[in-house]
Amino acid sequence: DAFRRGTLHTLTCTTTLAAGVNLPARRVVILEGNYGNSASTYRQMAGRAGRAGQSDEGESFVIPAWGKGAGDKIATDTAAAAAFATVVSRLPALRSQLLPPGDGDDEVNEAVAGLVLQCIAAGTLRTIKDGFDLLMSTFAWSVPSHRPRLTAALKAALEHLRDLGHVETRWVDKNPGGPGTTRSGRDAEWAPTLAGRASHRSALPLSHAVALHRDLQSVVREGLLLHSPSVPERTFGRLHLLFLCVPRGGAAGGGRGRNPFERLRWDEWYGVLDRNQAIGELGDRLGATRAFAMRMVRAGRGHRGAEREAHSRLAAAAALGDVIEGRACAADLAEAWNLVSDGAEIGAGTLQRLQADACANAAMAANMSREAGWDALATLLEGLSKELDGGAVRELAGLMEVARDGVLGFAMTAARARALYKAGIRSPEEAAAASEDDLAAALLRAGG
């Protein structure tokens, strides 16, 4: 708002803001890094300069990534050429994302199946005529060679959704209440099942929604693992919920985010399972057994299967559990969990992204549970989403709301909320009643 009013003259931002926020400007300066922007990304960034109705003209500049030294002429010339190429580049041809490249086969098209489920759940696709009306409204239909593939994809999607139990056929009267209505006087219509409505409500890609629904249904049938009798820490409930919400990989991928623990250092990970009895016992119950981890230690790399995927999800859940419970500062937690990952470098930013992705997935899982009628589970998932959003356990939720607007001169963080909680200040009312000296002493213990 300050930039739009002219109070702020210049904004320096990352590519996320530069490409994703509706923020018109008079002049846009793009600093090319080691990796140049694509033609479409550049046009999106530069397009905010001289927005129609807000400015008569606009300017866009691209500053090349120069060589490291003044004498690095070759690198400088290469960077300059790349910058000019970006400016004059043409946008790629427009292509429908509904059909993947290729000739097509009998496999189910995930995008078409997801679109069909959305329309059936919304009530706009009930009959075969509705299905073809939907196809003809897509950009892909404008390409004649795509039409046979689209027709086949529609039929395959309906069969797939029926096999999943997400769609069912219902017979409805052509003339409801009319005299002499018979079976021959009825039409077949598609309708969503309870599972189909729940998957649609989650707003997740179909394969991820199906996998999540299966996991949540298992929790409803078998119960949530709240705690182990042999482990004093009552963290099973949170860990189990986190296991459900961390990003998935493999065939069930496509949800929010990516699991940075897809590849594990099995010797380090087995050590975590062996030392932390809570994680080890939970893993044994969720299909991430210590026996499998030991086999991987002895055999080294192996094929990617369901049990290996379960171990990756459990590692991500355990890391997020440490973050929420504040077992150490972010840098120390990242350093510790980096020893477990055999792929991505685990830094504080990696854990923050994982936390944000799990938070979004938890909210989607809560929506799915609510639509499916699993209200108790939905309430737990909503609570987990709030914990992930604040980066602290739910006991600190009230304190996390204190001074978020900076009225008291500081922004509340999870570390500060924990320090206040440990000092006996456990609610916004107690924080308001505490003396400045007591607040300062507690916050100093949190490092400010």
Summary of the structure (lengths in Angstrom):
residues: 448
radius of gyration: 27.1
end to end distance: 29.4
largest distance: 92.7
contacts: 1295
relative contact order: 0.06
helix: 57%
strand: 6%
